[in-house]
């Protein structure tokens, strides 16, 4: 079942996020099961909303690729992560990826 991941991580900056993105390369090598990723920032806080085909897909990606990048970049603290079953998913025609 598809899940929505919501993440809030205090203290992560846009520069740190970009460094992690460069290290993991998930836009070039899309993780199995990832459907959608959106990140944004408020002062002092990073927010992420993802859609994954299954929670296990994210957990595998985190263990194999994301956790080592988090250590390499030196992100402090721990994120608040929640998974919620998706009820419905719609992607507008013509929607694409990228910044």
Secondary structure, DSSP 8 states (H G I E B T S, - for coil): --EEEEEEEET--HHHHHHHHHHH-TTTS--TTEEEEEEEEETTEEEEEEEES-HHHHHHHIIIIIHHHHHHHT--S--EEEEEE-S-----TT-----
